Every structure is written in structure tokens, then in C-alpha cells.
Amino acid sequence: MKIKSEFDIQFHIPKQTPIVAVLHVHPSVESRLLSADTLTVEHIVAVEERLEPIPLQVSQYIDSFGNRCSRFVAPEGAVRLSGSNVMEASETPDPQGEGLAQIPIEDLPDEALQFLLASRYCQVDEFGAIAAELFGSTKPGWERAAIIRDWVHDKVAFNYKAARSTKTAMDVFTERVGVCRDFQHLAITLTRALNIPARYVTGYLGDIRVPYAGPGDFSAWYQVWLAGQWWNMDARHHTPRLGRIPMAFGRDAADVAITTSFGLAELTHFHVESNEVDCDGRPVPLPTSTDPSAASPITLQ
């Protein structure tokens, strides 16, 4: 399966401002690229009654989580970030690790330990008693992780209007409403509180072989560490899905912001698409109703 992803993000910059962007696919999946993974940053200026894009200098680095980051200085005025890529993706939905046991903390790899701790949006230290009361009687391991995921899916309502940058897992637990990142923050926090490492993921998750769900956006999900590897979990789309393309991993959304501006940056345009394409690069038509075979879980035997 081939998936084409693209974005066009524009800002009005009142004053020259340094910006860091996380808009490339994660280095761990670069081997699946079928095209260049482009990022173009432009200053849009008026020249003789027409708009002309002037490319800006961009440098890259790998952060402490292994994410590919881009940095540049945005001048005053209109700035556009755009890019695209084509990826080879699996024809099967998210594998499911049913029956996997929980790994004792003392046996976890060093790099997994940070994903048990409290972070900006995930107040693990405040959820110990809550998690124990709700899920302490469940079987440790995959069963417990999946029950937490499904509980958050059932208890939290999705509403774009409920989004705010300061919303924490405790806010989501109290208000029971949010956007995709809020679902994941609450599920991550409850999972960590019961000693299963969980990390936040941002990336593309388009309408791949499922009915159209509305305008595109970057998506969020999370992963849990079991049996020596990370497994995809998604408290909003809790049915296994096709076409996840990770861009960045972190403790929570604070570590993987799509753009971080060190000054004011007013968003003026936002467009994201991620679609399955045929061999000629044309979008593959979507079904009008959910195909049960596309949502069937793949179970580890």
C-alpha cells in the first residue's frame, strides 16, 4: 500500500522569531519512503503587486527522543511551511499483542524507564489511587493496557471546541471531553500509573480504507512497551487501523509539538492530508461504510 501525505501551514509573524518544527517522518520509518520527505519554508512577500515565496534557510538536528527536527528564523510577515512524502505501508492493521505479560520494572530497558514517569501533561503521581481503583483487578500486561485504552475511548467525548493547550490528563479525567491528544494523555497516564511504559506519538493517520471522517489533521496515538517492543495503542480510534505514519515520539505532546515558536506566530492556514494512492499517485476512493475486514485485529500467537 502507498500513502501520500502532505501539509501546508501558514503563519503571520509580527516580529522576527526563531521556530523549531517537527514535520519530517520519524527516522525509524525513513526506509519505507518512496519519495523525498520534503519540507519547504518560505517567506511570502509582495513584489510588484504579486506574492512571491522566498525560501528560508533551514537546518536539522535529531533531538533526545530520536526525532528529526528543523529550525529556522522566521522574518516578520507571512511564512509558509509545506511538504509531502510517499510511504510504503503495511496492508494489515495495527497488530494486537493479546496475552502478553507485563515486564517487571527491574527488567525494563533503561530507555523505557522515562516513560513510566510524570510529564508535562501526564501527572502520573496524581493517578496512582485512581488507576488502582479502576484497573487494579485486571490482568497485568496487554489485557490491562487494552482495558485502559477502551475505558478512555468510552468515557471521553471527542470535541474540537474543547481543545486547549493547557489541558492535562487530570483535566480530561474530570471534564470527559477533548481532542485526540487528550484521549492519549489520559490513557498514557493511567497506563504508566500501573507500571506499563507508555509514550506519546504524533504523526499521520488518514482515512485509509475507512469512510471519510472530515478535514485532515495531524494525529496522536501512543505506544506501550511489552515483550521487548512498542505496540500501538489509540484511545480515540481504538479499533486497529491502517496507515499510521509516525513523525515523533515523546513523553507527551510537549515533546513533539509540530511547531514551537519562540515568540508570537499567528496561524492563518492549516491543511493536512494523508491518503492511500494507486500506482499513478491518484487517491484511492474511500468506502461509504466501514469494511469489517479492514478493522480486524492481528493477534500475536
N, C-alpha and C positions, 0 to 999 in steps of 0.2 A: 504494500500500500504506500502511495506517495501523498505527503501532506505539504501543502504550500501555506506558509504563514507570512503575514505582512502587517506592518503598522505605520501609522502617520500621526505623530504627536506634535502639537504646536503650542508655543508659549509666547506671551508678551512679557518681556524682561524690562522692568522700569529702570534698572541700573546694572552695569556690568556685574555678572555673577558667575562664580565657579559652580559647575554641575558635575555630578557623578551619575552615570546611567548604567543600568544592568539590563541590556537589551539583546545580548547575544545568547544563543543556546548554551547550555552548560557544557564545559569541555568534555565531560564523560560521555556525551552523545554526539560529539562532532564527527565521529567516524561514520555516522549514519547520514551525514549531509550529502545531498545530491547536487547542490549548488553552493555558491558563495553565501555565507551568512553575513549579509551586508548591514551596515549602519552608516547612514549619511547624516551629518549635522550641518545645517545651513543657516546663515543669517539672511533673512528676506528683506531686501531694501528696494526702495523706489528709485528707478533710474529712467529719466525722461518719460514719465507718465506710465511706466510699466514696472512690474515687480520682477526683481532679478535675484536668484539664490546665489549666495557667495559661500562656498564651502569653508568650514571652520576646522582648525587643526584639532585632532582627537588622538589621545594616547590611551593605551590599555595597560591593565595590570590584573593579576589574579589575587583576590582577597583571601582572608584567613580560612574561608569555607570552601575555597576552590572555585569560586565564581569568577567569570570573566567580566571585568568592569571597564567602563570607558569614562575618561574625564576630559573636560574641555572648559573653556571660559566663554560664557555666553555674553555677547555685547548687548547694549541697550537696543530694544526694538523687538522685532518678530524673529523667533528662532524655530526651526523645524527639525525634528528627528524622524527619520524614515528608514525603513529597511525591509528585507524579506529573506526567506530561505525556503528550500525544499528539502524535506527529510524522508528517509525510508522508515516506515513504522510497522510494527507488528500487526498481523492480521487477527490476533486474538486479544480479547480484553484483559484487564488487569488480572494477573494470576492471584489466586487466593491460597493462603497458607494454612488451611484448616488442619487442626491437630497439632500445630507447632507449640512446643513448650516455651515457657518464659525462661530467659537466661538469668541466673543469679548475678547480682551486681558485681560480686568479686570476680566473675568470669567474663564480664563485658570488656571489649577492647577499649583502650584508653580514649580513643577518639569519640566513642559513643557516650561517655560519661557526661559531657557537657549538655547532652540532650535529655538529661534527667533533671536539670536544674531550672530554677525560676529564671524568667527572662522578662523583657520589657512588657509584653502583653500577656504573658503566661505566668500567673502568680501561683506556682506550684505549692509554695509554702502555705498558702491560704486554703488549699483544696484537699489537704490530707484527710480530714474527717468527712468531708462531703463525698470524696471518691470512695472511701472505705464503706460508708453507709450505702451508697448506691450500687457499688460493684464489688465490694469486698468478698461476697459469697460466690462470685463467678470463678470459673476455672482459669487459672493464670495462663497467659500465653495468647495465642491467636484468638481463642474464644472470647477472652476478656476484652482484648483490643477491638474486636468486631462489635461486641455488645456496646461498648462506649461509643464507637462511631455511629451505630444505628440509633442509640439513645439521643445523641445530639441532633442527628438528622430529624428525628421525630419530634423533638421538643422545641427546636428553634425554627422560626419562620423566616423565609427569605424576603428582604425588602430593601431595595436600593436606597430608599429615602431614610433608612435607619443607619446608614453608614456615617461614621465619623472617625477621624484619625486617632482619637484618644481612647477608643473603646477597647477595654481589656476583656480577658476571659471571664472575670467576675461580673463585669457589666453584662456580658452576653448571657451568663447563667441567670442573672437577675431579670433582665429585660426579655429574654427569649426571642430576640429578633436581631437580624443583622444581614451582612453580605457574606460571600464565600470565605473571606479571610476570618470573619468572626466565628463561623462554624468550626474552622480548623483550629483556631486558637483555643476554643473551649475543649475540643476533643484532645488536642495535644496536652493541655494542662491536666485533664483528668487521667490521661494515659500515663504521663510522667509521674503523677502523684501515686500511682500504683507500680512504679519502678520499671516501666517499659520505656526505653528511649524512644523519643518521637521528635522528628524535625519537620520544619515548615518548608514547603516547596512552592515556588511560583513559576508559571510557565504558560504554555498554550494548551487549551483543551477546547477544541472547536466542536461543532455539531457534526461528528463523524458517524455516519450511518445511524443517526437518530434524528427525529424531527427537528426542524428549525426552532430555536429557542429564543430568538431575538438578536439584537445587535451584539457584535463580538466584544470581547474584553480579555485582558489577561486573567488567568485563573489562579486559584490557590488550592492546594491539597496538602497532605502530609504523608510521612512515611514512618513506620515503626521498625525497630531492629529486633528481628527474631531469626534464629537458626543461621546466624552469621551473615545476614544480608538485610537490606532495607526493602520493605514491602509497601506499595502504595495503599493509602487509605484516603477516603474523601467523605467527610461528614455532610457535605451538601449533596453531591452526586454519589450516593452510597452503593449504587448498582455498578458493577465493573464496567469500565468504559474503554473505548479505543482512542488512540491518538494523543495520549499525554506526551508533551514535549517539555522537559524541564529546562528552565533558564537559570535558576539559582536555588540553593539550599541555605537554610539558616535556622536559628533558634526560633524566630518568629518573623513577622512582617517587617520589623525594624531593620533586620539584617539584609533584606532582599528587596528594598524599595526600587521600583522601576527607574525613578529619577530622585535624586537628592540634591536640592539647590541650596547653596549657602548664601541665601538672600531671597528676595521676592521673585516668584515666577508664576504668572497667571496663566492657567491652562485655557487655551482658546479653541483647540480642536483635538479630538481623540478618535482614532479609528484603528481597530484591530480585527483581523480576520485569520482564521486557521481552517482550511478546508481540504478534504481529500480531492486530489486531481487525477485525471487519467494520463495516459502516456503522452498526450498532446498538451498537457498543462491546463486542461479545462476542468472546472469544478464538477465533481460527480453529483448528480441530483440526489437530494435527501429523500428518505421515505416520508410518507404522510402519517404513518403510525409506527410506534416502536416495534422493531423487529426483535422478538424474544431471543432469537439465536445470537444476535449481536451483543446481548447483555448477559449471556450465560457465563457463570464463573468458571475459571480454570483452576481446578483444585490440585494442590500438590499431593501426590500419592506417597 
